[in-house]
């Protein structure tokens, strides 16, 4: 396998922004006092995968944090699927050679 194919070439990165709320949904314990709660506000995602190189931002709306998280994960899966396809194309000849080799 050529040197340039020995490392996985694709990455996806994200940045999560939260608001701090004075109201917490967690009760204090004997040793811990919760002063603030992080509330999801937005997520930005960028990648070096072709077709996904422009940053995309997901912002909290009336649908709530669960929907924002779902959208974020679906987009990351989209990027992952594309990187899998591209990687499979790059390794196609090697995968075929392995499949045709008898143990």
C-alpha positions in Angstrom: 0.0 0.0 0.0 1.5 3.4 -1.0 2.6 5.7 1.8 -0.1 8.3 1.0 -2.8 5.7 1.7 -1.6 4.6 5.1 -3.3 7.4 7.0 -7.0 8.2 7.0 -7.2 11.5 5.0 -10.5 12.9 6.2 -11.6 14.8 9.3 -14.7 16.5 10.6 -14.5 18.9 13.4 -17.2 20.7 15.4 -17.5 23.5 17.9 -20.3 23.6 20.5 -21.5 26.8 22.0 -23.6 26.9 25.2 -25.4 29.5 27.3 -25.0 29.3 31.1 -28.3 29.3 32.9 -28.6 30.1 36.6 -31.4 27.6 36.9 -30.1 24.0 37.1 -32.2 20.9 36.7 -29.8 19.0 39.0 -30.2 19.1 42.8 -27.1 20.0 44.9 -25.5 17.2 46.8 -23.7 17.2 50.1 -20.4 17.9 48.5 -21.4 19.6 45.2 -23.3 22.8 44.6 -24.4 23.4 41.0 -24.3 27.1 40.2 -25.0 27.0 36.5 -26.3 24.7 33.8 -24.9 24.6 30.2 -27.7 24.9 27.7 -26.9 24.1 24.1 -27.1 27.1 21.8 -25.4 26.1 18.5 -23.0 23.7 16.8 -20.7 24.5 13.9 -19.2 21.7 11.8 -16.5 21.7 9.1 -14.6 19.0 7.3 -12.0 18.4 4.7 -14.2 15.9 2.9 -15.0 17.1 -0.7 -18.5 18.6 -0.8 -18.4 19.3 3.0 -15.6 21.9 3.2 -17.7 24.9 4.0 -18.6 25.4 7.7 -22.2 24.6 8.6 -23.9 26.0 11.7 -26.9 24.6 13.5 -28.6 27.1 15.8 -31.1 26.3 18.6 -34.7 27.1 17.6 -38.2 26.3 18.9 -37.7 22.6 18.1 -35.2 22.4 21.0 -31.8 21.0 21.8 -32.7 17.4 21.0 -33.6 18.4 17.4 -30.4 20.4 17.1 -28.4 17.4 18.3 -30.2 15.2 15.9 -29.5 17.5 12.9 -25.8 17.7 13.9 -25.4 14.0 14.1 -27.2 13.4 10.8 -24.9 15.9 9.1 -21.8 14.2 10.7 -23.1 10.8 9.4 -23.5 12.3 5.9 -19.9 13.4 6.0 -18.9 10.0 7.3 -20.7 8.2 4.5 -19.0 10.4 1.9 -15.6 9.8 3.4 -16.3 6.0 3.4 -17.2 6.1 -0.3 -14.1 8.1 -1.2 -11.9 5.9 0.9 -13.4 2.7 -0.5 -12.7 4.1 -4.0 -9.1 4.7 -3.1 -8.6 1.2 -1.6 -10.7 -0.6 -4.2 -7.9 -2.4 -5.9 -6.4 -3.5 -2.6 -9.8 -4.7 -1.3 -10.3 -6.7 -4.4 -6.8 -8.2 -4.2 -7.5 -9.2 -0.6 -10.9 -10.7 -1.5 -9.2 -12.8 -4.3 -6.5 -14.1 -2.0 -7.1 -17.5 -0.6 -6.0 -18.1 3.0 
